[in-house]
Amino acid sequence: MRNYTIATRESRLALWQAEHVKALLEQHGHAVQLLGMTTRGDQILDRSLSKVGGKGLFVKELETALETGHADLAVHSLKDVPMELPPGFALVCVLEREDPRDAWVSNRYARLADLPQGAVVGTSSLRRMALLRAARPDLKIEALRGNLDTRLKKLDDGLYDGIVLAAAGLKRLGLSARMRHAFEPEQMLPAAGQGALGIEIRSDRSDVASLLAPLMHLPTWLCVTAERAVSRVMGGSCSMPLAAYATLQGSHMHITAAWGDPTGQFPLVHARAHGEVTDAVAANTLGESVAQQLQRGVAAQGGTLAANSSV
């Protein structure tokens, strides 16, 4: 029996995600082992990702392991995966999505609305910063880097009155009790791909693609395809406050997106669309139409899209 190797970051959450995929593959009769790795994104904690290279910092080392043959597949939080992969790599599988929402975590305040004026809220995401600023312009929003456990410790040490994290990560690590509540998408629109796991391989590894085919969750795949199309067209990166979230009922998809001005000078721009979606081409088309709406809205209010390439 061939032994397949999964490349993964070494944070507790990343290892849980890789172990989850390992268990699913083992249920299908495959032998699997993990290759834990540290990425530059894990090492650089004193600067925002938008200033040091973007989302690709979390996947480059894993892609090197795929390229050299030290690993056969890499498991990622999909929201960390660049919109355009380097030549020779492919995103071939997306698992069923966990809770896509953002979670409010605080030791003192049950809800964002309960915070006093000037309270300090921590987040690493420009998207969340823009949405929080729109909801509560009186708050002090401060950057919060590090893995999930590190962020919770900083909260517990009293550095923040509350923090915003992905609900999926808390649930996967059995930390749901830390959530005071989850923001509904209408309150805090998720990032493209949030809550979903994506599996990347070398594009010439048809054997691994076949291995992963039973794990693909088509409704999630279609939704994240539409969301990532919005981000790709907008040049979306961690230097652009951009949200995109799609839902699928039967074959009917609804997608909503929002753009925030990185400088805070302009209000949020929203766009939405719906239509029949049964394949990735239709999902991509619907996502692109929402991105074009956003672009028109940004231009109408005099805003300027970030010049960064899609990452």
Number of C-alpha atoms within 10 A of each C-alpha: 6 7 9 18 20 25 28 28 25 16 17 13 19 18 18 16 22 25 18 14 21 20 15 16 18 12 10 12 10 15 15 18 14 18 17 16 15 15 18 15 22 16 11 14 13 10 12 19 22 16 9 12 16 20 21 22 21 24 26 16 19 27 25 13 20 21 15 9 12 16 22 22 27 25 28 24 20 24 20 22 26 22 24 15 16 10 8 12 17 17 20 20 21 28 21 17 20 16 18 23 22 26 24 22 27 23 15 11 15 15 15 23 10 10 19 12 12 13 15 17 25 24 20 22 23 23 25 24 23 27 23 21 18 14 14 16 13 15 17 17 22 15 15 23 21 17 14 16 14 12 21 18 11 16 20 14 9 10 16 22 21 26 25 24 23 21 25 22 25 19 15 15 14 10 12 16 10 16 20 18 17 20 20 13 14 8 13 20 22 28 28 29 28 26 25 21 23 25 25 27 25 22 14 11 14 12 9 17 20 11 13 20 12 13 17 16 14 16 22 21 23 24 26 31 25 32 31 28 24 33 27 20 17 24 20 26 26 24 23 23 23 30 28 30 26 24 19 18 10 10 13 12 22 19 22 23 26 25 28 27 21 19 9 12 10 15 16 19 20 18 19 19 15 17 14 15 23 16 14 16 13 17 25 20 16 25 32 21 19 28 28 15 18 22 19 15 17 21 12 10 11 10 19 13 17 15 12 15 13 18 21
